[in-house]
Amino acid sequence: MESYSFSVSFLFIISTMLSYAIIDNETMNQEAISIIHAGNIRTLYIAKLLYSWFFTVPFAIFALLYPALTYKFDRAPSITELLMSLLYHLSASWLAVAITCWFCTKFIRSRLMSFLLLTLVVVVAFSAQSINNLLPSAIQYVTILFPPVNAMMDVLYNYENHALGMKWMPIGVTLLYSFASSALFLIILNRKKQDSPT
């Protein structure tokens, strides 16, 4: 399961880059037409988020099946382990989409600046545990705001040492974080559109 820890982290990065490319792939005129067809901007961006995530699903399945089918493990993983790993991969890719949406041109006009900030967030996500260890105990709680990539990697890397509840917890936390992030994004995007004079 250690190799799945690596593939989850790699999939998170790939999904972030794919979502970043997909979410802003329309010109302003094309997007205006899409909003008319979708009915409103919120529906359009729900579709964009889901499309971005669906685009990453084949990569998640490949990352899961390739090492299992080519006997890259010391032992064959059980069906339960494969299903759990699939949930980890799908959760990681949805987390990437839910974070990346904040760096679209609706919020950050400069593509260079948005890319640099997104890269910083990805680095922070992978460094969460190290940052937590460096912070004074009084403010360590701020790291709960960081994307929970480290929690998924840790459980997969030490899979045999964790109880069943601890194996499910990173999936639940990741999905909760992802849905909260995307919901907040859609609410703010909708308000921003309503407040816009155009």
Long-range contacts (C-beta under 8 A, 24 or more apart in sequence): 1-77, 1-81, 1-85, 1-156, 1-157, 1-159, 1-160, 2-156, 2-157, 2-159, 3-67, 3-72, 3-73, 4-63, 4-64, 4-67, 4-85, 4-88, 4-89, 4-156, 5-152, 5-153, 5-154, 5-156, 5-157, 7-63, 7-64, 7-67, 7-89, 8-63, 8-88, 8-89, 8-92, 8-149, 8-152, 8-153, 8-156, 9-92, 9-126, 9-149, 9-153, 10-63, 11-56, 11-59, 11-60, 11-63, 11-89, 11-92, 11-93, 11-96, 12-92, 12-93, 12-95, 12-96, 12-122, 12-125, 12-149, 13-96, 13-122, 14-56, 14-59, 15-52, 15-53, 15-56, 15-59, 15-92, 15-93, 15-96, 15-97, 15-100, 16-96, 16-99, 16-100, 16-118, 16-122, 18-52, 18-55, 18-56, 19-52, 19-53, 19-55, 19-56, 19-96, 19-97, 19-100, 19-101, 20-100, 20-103, 20-114, 20-115, 20-118, 22-48, 22-51, 22-52, 22-55, 23-48, 23-49, 23-52, 23-100, 23-101, 23-104, 24-104, 24-105, 24-111, 40-190, 40-193, 41-189, 41-190, 41-193, 42-186, 42-189, 42-190, 45-101, 45-185, 45-186, 45-189, 46-186, 48-101, 49-97, 49-98, 49-101, 49-182, 52-97, 52-100, 53-93, 53-94, 53-97, 56-93, 56-96, 56-97, 57-90, 57-93, 59-93, 60-86, 60-89, 60-90, 60-92, 60-93, 61-86, 61-89, 63-89, 64-89, 81-159, 84-167, 85-156, 87-171, 88-152, 88-155, 88-156, 88-170, 88-171, 91-152, 91-170, 91-171, 91-174, 91-175, 91-178, 92-149, 92-152, 92-174, 94-174, 94-175, 94-178, 95-147, 95-148, 95-149, 95-174, 95-177, 95-178, 97-178, 97-182, 98-177, 98-178, 98-179, 98-181, 98-182, 98-185, 99-125, 99-147, 99-181, 101-181, 101-182, 101-185, 102-181, 102-185, 106-189, 106-192, 121-147, 125-149, 125-150, 126-150, 129-154, 147-177, 148-173, 148-174, 148-177
